[in-house]
Amino acid sequence: MLTLRLYMLQRLSALVMAPLTLGHIATMIYAIQGGLSAEEILSRTRGSVVWMLFYGSFVVAVSLHAAIGLRVIIAETFAMRGRRLDALTLTIGLVLLVMGMRAVYAVTAP
């Protein structure tokens, strides 16, 4: 049952990631073609709740998606099972989440 739940959670995180990825790519293309510098980009994202929610959602979805995917790879490659596998993948997911949220804070904090 856990495997099915994780499978569904990974698919749901992919559904969230898809439009966010397209939005991110479109924004980057707009910024580059507009000739915006890093300073100009940061001046637009600093203090923005919209950008914080956009990239915060992205980070949560990516952290979940990656941790679940790595869980499957680790289980198949190293024949790891049970609590050890759960603890490792939970740690990976939390590390990704913390690193991502720190990046979001750095870009959106006033």
Secondary structure, DSSP 8 states (H G I E B T S, - for coil): -HHHHHHHHHHHHHHHHHHHHHHHHHHHHHHHHTT--HHHHHHHHTT-HHHHHHHHHHHHHHHHHHHHHHHHHHHHHH---HHHHHHHHHHHHHHHHHHHHHHHHHHH--
